[in-house]
Amino acid sequence: MRTVSIGVNSVPKYLYYIPLIKWSWGKFKWDTMIFHIGEGNNLTRLIEQTCHGIAFPVRMLSKFSYPTETIAQMIRFYAYAHTADLIMTSDSDIMPLSDYWQPKHEDVTCYGRDLSDEHFPACYVAMSSGNWNKIMNNNRYPSTNAMDADLREWYPKSRNKWTVDQNVLTARLNAYSPKKLIDRGIDPKTNYPIGRVDRSGWTLKHKQYIDCHLPHDILTNDISFHKVMELLHLVWPKEDFSWFINYHKEFKKLL
């Protein structure tokens, strides 16, 4: 089995996309392990209903003295405690558009390292659960304690708190060898990663479609919603997306 590990807090613009993210990864035969940092509410109940089952296999309150977004970013590196699958990290606002990722269970595979000068991108690092345990923890602690130990070490000395997760992951991957690096390259026409439909430079003119960085204003901007719908119909022309349209309407009612 292949599992995508994603963390999300209760901010609506991130929670909103969970059913679409779960559905799209499932189209390419990836399971999802989605960690929700926060309490259940009407929005999470709607998400569970839309997903026809458990959308958040793990829900935890933030018992740590860190922002919920930091916990959500970090927790995905410790999914090895919950599944024995091959695990690849991703984001709650990144939607796959093709079966681009083909990591092998025995490899430590890092996609798109060429897209960042300082960090290994936290999105799309794939390896077995055993290797995640070895690299992130080396069997030192139970997984949540391992995350707490890493945050106690890294959070105070990270100037940009938004990149704490990448700081930790980069340090661990730099210390590990061998790694398989799969470069992606920048599209000279968009200045974004090849095959990415990006919210900051939206275009559907691509030779290949790999993923989408989804817009954050979709709940307040009808244009963004129609853009996403156009993309969905382009990539999956035979699919009926009435379920997503209904979900979108119901989600907005609950805000």
RAWO-V981892 format. One record per run of one state. SS is the DSSP state (a for helix, b for strand, c for the rest). FROM is the first residue (numbers start at 1). LEN is the number of residues. If there is no record, write none. Layout:
((SS:FROM:LEN) (SS:FROM:LEN))
//
This chain:
((c:1:1) (b:2:8) (c:10:2) (a:12:4) (c:16:2) (a:18:10) (c:28:3) (b:31:7) (c:38:4) (a:42:9) (c:51:7) (b:58:3) (c:61:7) (a:68:14) (c:82:4) (b:86:4) (c:90:4) (b:94:3) (c:97:12) (b:109:3) (c:112:1) (a:113:3) (c:116:9) (b:125:4) (a:129:8) (c:137:6) (a:143:12) (c:155:6) (a:161:14) (c:175:5) (b:180:3) (c:183:3) (b:186:1) (c:187:6) (b:193:1) (c:194:2) (b:196:3) (c:199:12) (b:211:3) (c:214:8) (a:222:14) (c:236:6) (a:242:13) (c:255:1))
//
